[in-house]
């Protein structure tokens, strides 16, 4: 009985020693890990390729945006004219103008929706190219500086581990 108690006690002590050893190893290993953070939002806002993509999109969609703005102005002018003339128009003429105005409004909304969808699709295409290039640069920096992990999204990241400036500098080359 005493032998059984001593054996169990020794096993407990060994297990505790092993656990303490494993925790010590884990702490030493964790201290050796290198962690970094990159702000994707800053990359999309400040990187040379992101700015070039934005300029390209603005040029690509400028004419359509102007056409939609012109259509909106015509729609407003016709609406104002109908409101102004409504009191002196015959019922059939007023209904006809309202129907015409409604048709123009539907066309305007359709063109506006298509514009937004096309712009969003092209923006996503351009940003995916920027993100792909950014990820390549991040991998190169991580391998060169021996980082174990690089986060691109975080609730909080210390400036000590933020390598966004390095990535922006490499993207500018």
C-alpha positions in Angstrom: 0.0 0.0 0.0 2.8 2.4 0.9 4.7 1.3 -2.2 1.6 2.0 -4.3 1.3 5.5 -2.8 5.0 6.3 -3.4 4.8 5.1 -7.0 1.8 7.3 -7.6 3.5 10.2 -6.0 6.6 9.7 -8.1 4.5 9.5 -11.2 2.8 12.8 -10.3 6.1 14.5 -9.7 7.4 13.2 -13.0 4.3 14.4 -14.8 4.6 17.8 -13.1 8.3 18.0 -14.0 7.5 17.1 -17.6 4.8 19.7 -17.8 7.0 22.4 -16.4 9.7 21.4 -18.9 7.3 21.5 -21.8 6.0 25.0 -20.7 9.6 26.3 -20.4 10.4 24.9 -23.9 7.2 26.5 -25.3 8.1 29.9 -23.8 11.6 29.7 -25.2 10.3 28.7 -28.6 7.6 31.4 -28.5 10.2 34.1 -27.7 12.2 33.0 -30.8 9.2 33.4 -33.1 9.1 36.5 -35.3 5.7 38.0 -36.0 4.9 40.9 -38.4 1.9 42.9 -39.5 1.0 44.6 -42.7 -1.9 47.1 -43.1 -3.8 46.1 -46.3 -5.9 49.2 -46.0 -2.8 51.4 -46.0 -1.4 49.4 -49.0 -4.6 50.1 -51.0 -4.5 53.7 -50.0 -0.8 54.6 -50.3 1.0 52.1 -52.5 2.2 53.2 -55.9 0.5 50.3 -57.8 -2.8 51.0 -55.9 -2.6 54.7 -56.9 -1.9 53.8 -60.5 -4.8 51.4 -60.5 -7.1 54.1 -59.2 -5.9 56.6 -61.8 -6.5 54.0 -64.5 -10.0 53.3 -63.3 -10.8 57.0 -63.2 -9.7 57.4 -66.8 -11.5 54.3 -67.9 -14.8 55.3 -66.4 -14.7 59.1 -66.7 -16.8 59.3 -69.9 -19.5 57.0 -68.6 -19.6 59.0 -65.3 -20.0 62.2 -67.2 -22.8 60.7 -69.4 -24.7 59.6 -66.2 -24.2 63.1 -64.6 -25.5 64.7 -67.8 -28.5 62.3 -67.9 -29.2 63.2 -64.2 -29.2 66.9 -65.0 -31.6 66.4 -68.0 -33.9 64.3 -65.8 -33.9 67.0 -63.1 -34.6 69.7 -65.7 -37.5 67.8 -67.2 -38.9 67.0 -63.8 -38.7 70.7 -62.8 -40.3 71.8 -66.1 -43.1 69.3 -65.6 -43.7 70.6 -62.1 -43.8 74.2 -63.4 -46.1 73.4 -66.3 -48.4 70.9 -64.6 -51.0 73.5 -63.8 -51.5 74.6 -67.4 -51.1 71.2 -69.2 -54.0 69.2 -70.3 -54.6 65.9 -68.4 -53.4 63.8 -71.4 -50.3 65.9 -72.0 -49.4 65.8 -68.2 -49.8 62.0 -68.1 -47.7 61.7 -71.3 -44.9 63.8 -69.9 -45.0 61.9 -66.6 -44.7 58.6 -68.5 -41.8 59.9 -70.5 -40.2 61.2 -67.4 -40.7 57.8 -65.7 -39.1 56.0 -68.7 -36.1 58.3 -68.6 -35.8 57.7 -64.9 -35.8 54.0 -65.4 -33.2 54.2 -68.0 -31.1 56.5 -65.8 -31.3 54.1 -62.9 -30.4 51.1 -65.1 -27.3 53.0 -66.5 -26.3 54.0 -63.0 -26.6 50.5 -61.7 -24.6 49.1 -64.6 -22.0 51.7 -64.1 -21.6 50.9 -60.4 -21.5 47.1 -61.1 -18.9 47.6 -63.9 -16.8 49.9 -61.8 -16.9 47.6 -58.8 -15.9 44.6 -61.0 -13.0 46.5 -62.5 -11.9 47.9 -59.1 -11.9 44.3 -57.7 -9.8 43.1 -60.7 -7.3 45.9 -60.3 -7.1 45.5 -56.5 -6.6 41.8 -56.8 -3.5 42.5 -59.0 -2.2 44.9 -56.4 -2.9 42.4 -53.6 -1.2 39.6 -55.5 1.9 41.8 -56.0 1.7 42.9 -52.3 1.6 39.3 -51.1 4.6 38.4 -53.2 6.6 41.3 -51.7 5.4 40.4 -48.2 6.7 36.8 -48.8 10.0 38.1 -50.0 10.4 40.3 -46.9 9.3 37.5 -44.6 11.8 35.1 -46.0 14.6 37.6 -46.1 14.0 38.7 -42.5 13.0 35.3 -41.2 9.5 36.1 -40.0 7.5 33.1 -38.9 4.1 34.7 -39.6 2.8 37.9 -41.2 -0.7 39.1 -40.5 -2.6 41.3 -42.8 -5.7 41.9 -40.6 -5.7 42.6 -36.9 -7.7 44.5 -34.4 -4.5 45.9 -33.0 -0.8 45.7 -34.0 2.1 47.3 -32.3 4.2 49.6 -34.5 7.1 47.4 -33.4 5.9 44.6 -35.6 4.3 46.7 -38.4 6.3 46.3 -41.6 3.8 48.2 -43.9 6.4 50.9 -44.6 8.9 48.3 -45.8 6.2 46.8 -48.1 5.3 50.2 -49.5 8.9 51.0 -50.2 9.3 47.7 -52.1 6.1 48.2 -54.0 7.4 51.6 -55.1 10.4 50.1 -56.9 
